[in-house]
Amino acid sequence: GGTYAVVPLQLSVRAESPEKKHIIANRQRSSKVWEHFMKATEKQVECKLCKVKLSFHGSTSAMHEHLKRKHVMAENEESPLAKRKRSSTMDEFLTKPTKCTPQQANALTEAILNMLVTDMRPLSMVGDQGFKDMVKMFNQEYYEKYLPGRSHFTTLMERKYETTFEK
């Protein structure tokens, strides 16, 4: 082994000193916002997502605001550990069969009908393979036992029209 010297940390370093720059650089990288920004100049940072340059004076507030307003990103992003935990929960969710009661099936059917009406989607969409695959992924039991076909959704839509417009 070798011998090591203990060097005390100097807290009263001048702004232009290499020690202070190193401390600031480490602090900058500890904020998650730096995943989306890089230093462009001494007084500017650049968003990696849209290449916009922002003034930088040592605070990450403007960068957080930029991400929230321009890229609709949450201020508190998940840590890698939280992502791993959520991922394993998501894996369980996707592999574990979901039960579906008749009441839940009615609610899901109503939600699909509302989506068709709100987004002005064709009724034929409920027969499309991509739609069926998506529903199956969300709730396999609903897909296998309860998912109505196009003709049933046509009847439901006619009833909805009657109750909405013929009052």
C-alpha positions as a printed Julia matrix, in Angstrom:
167×3 Matrix{Float64}:
   0.0     0.0     0.0
   0.91    3.63   -0.34
   0.62    6.61    1.94
  -2.15    9.12    1.49
  -2.2    12.77    2.49
  -5.4    14.22    3.91
  -6.1    17.56    2.23
  -8.65   19.77    4.01
 -11.48   21.09    1.83
 -11.15   24.81    1.27
 -14.57   26.42    1.63
 -13.43   29.96    0.92
 -12.37   29.49   -2.69
 -12.76   32.27   -5.25
 -15.36   31.85   -8.02
 -12.77   31.58  -10.78
 -10.63   28.99   -9.0
 -10.51   25.43  -10.42
 -11.62   24.01   -7.05
 -14.83   26.04   -7.06
 -15.56   25.14  -10.69
 -15.1    21.46   -9.82
 -17.48   21.74   -6.84
 -20.07   23.55   -8.97
 -19.7    21.01  -11.79
 -20.35   18.15   -9.36
 -23.37   19.92   -7.87
 -24.77   20.59  -11.34
 -24.59   16.96  -12.27
 -26.42   15.94   -9.11
 -29.59   17.73  -10.29
 -31.68   15.54  -12.6
 -32.34   18.54  -14.81
 -28.78   18.18  -16.15
 -29.88   15.0   -17.95
 -31.67   17.34  -20.38
 -29.21   20.27  -20.52
 -25.56   20.87  -21.28
 -23.33   23.88  -20.77
 -23.19   25.91  -24.0
 -21.04   28.76  -22.67
 -20.02   29.99  -19.23
 -23.35   31.88  -18.95
 -25.65   29.67  -21.06
 -27.06   26.15  -21.08
 -28.63   24.34  -24.03
 -31.68   22.08  -23.88
 -30.76   18.71  -25.4
 -34.38   18.2   -26.48
 -35.04   21.39  -28.46
 -31.61   23.11  -28.63
 -32.94   26.3   -26.97
 -30.3    28.26  -25.06
 -31.11   29.65  -21.61
 -29.17   32.05  -19.4
 -27.39   30.28  -16.58
 -26.16   31.92  -13.38
 -25.69   28.9   -11.1
 -29.36   28.01  -10.51
 -31.35   25.27  -12.24
 -34.75   26.97  -11.73
 -35.05   28.25  -15.3
 -34.14   24.81  -16.63
 -36.83   23.15  -14.49
 -39.38   25.71  -15.7
 -38.34   25.18  -19.33
 -38.83   21.41  -19.03
 -42.22   21.85  -17.35
 -43.51   24.39  -19.87
 -41.96   23.32  -23.15
 -41.62   19.58  -22.72
 -44.34   18.85  -20.11
 -41.93   17.04  -17.82
 -42.52   16.53  -14.14
 -40.14   18.37  -11.86
 -39.57   15.3    -9.69
 -38.46   12.6   -12.08
 -38.16    9.09  -10.76
 -34.88    7.75   -9.5
 -33.49    4.67  -11.28
 -34.44    2.59   -8.21
 -38.04    3.82   -8.37
 -38.12    3.04  -12.1
 -36.88   -0.51  -11.41
 -39.54   -1.0    -8.72
 -42.23    0.4   -11.0
 -40.96   -1.75  -13.85
 -41.28   -4.94  -11.81
 -44.77   -3.85  -10.74
 -45.58   -3.17  -14.4
 -44.25   -6.61  -15.35
 -46.52   -8.17  -12.71
 -49.45   -6.1   -13.99
 -48.86   -7.2   -17.57
 -48.34  -10.89  -16.79
 -50.88  -11.36  -13.99
 -54.41  -11.99  -15.35
 -56.8    -9.22  -14.33
 -60.23  -10.23  -13.04
 -63.23   -8.48  -14.53
 -66.61   -8.33  -12.82
 -69.76   -7.63  -14.87
 -69.85   -4.14  -13.29
 -66.26   -3.47  -14.38
 -67.08   -4.8   -17.84
 -70.0    -2.36  -18.12
 -67.73    0.51  -17.03
 -65.07   -0.48  -19.58
 -67.65   -0.8   -22.36
 -69.03    2.64  -21.44
 -65.49    4.07  -21.48
 -64.88    2.63  -24.96
 -68.21    4.05  -26.17
 -67.29    7.48  -24.73
 -63.91    7.33  -26.49
 -65.59    6.46  -29.81
 -68.02    9.38  -29.44
 -65.57   11.95  -28.04
 -62.83   11.23  -30.58
 -65.33   10.62  -33.43
 -63.86    7.2   -34.17
 -65.62    4.76  -36.5
 -67.5     1.9   -34.84
 -65.49   -0.5   -36.98
 -62.52    0.34  -34.76
 -63.71   -2.14  -32.11
 -63.11   -4.94  -34.62
 -59.61   -3.8   -35.57
 -56.79   -6.08  -34.46
 -54.73   -3.3   -32.88
 -57.69   -2.2   -30.76
 -58.4    -5.79  -29.68
 -54.73   -6.35  -28.79
 -54.73   -3.17  -26.69
 -57.9    -4.16  -24.81
 -56.49   -7.65  -24.26
 -53.32   -6.12  -22.8
 -55.35   -3.92  -20.43
 -57.72   -6.64  -19.27
 -57.58  -10.1   -20.8
 -60.73  -11.35  -19.06
 -62.74   -8.37  -20.37
 -61.37   -9.1   -23.83
 -62.23  -12.81  -23.64
 -65.64  -12.63  -21.92
 -67.17   -9.19  -22.32
 -65.79   -7.08  -25.2
 -68.81   -6.37  -27.42
 -68.66   -6.35  -31.19
 -69.49   -3.55  -33.58
 -73.24   -4.25  -33.68
 -73.56   -3.99  -29.88
 -71.63   -0.71  -29.87
 -73.96    0.52  -32.65
 -76.97   -0.23  -30.41
 -75.3     1.47  -27.42
 -74.5     4.53  -29.51
 -78.09    4.76  -30.8
 -79.37    4.6   -27.2
 -76.87    7.25  -26.13
 -78.03    9.49  -28.99
 -81.68    9.02  -28.05
 -81.11    9.82  -24.37
 -78.92   12.81  -25.22
 -80.83   14.52  -28.04
 -84.43   13.34  -27.79
 -85.41   14.88  -24.46
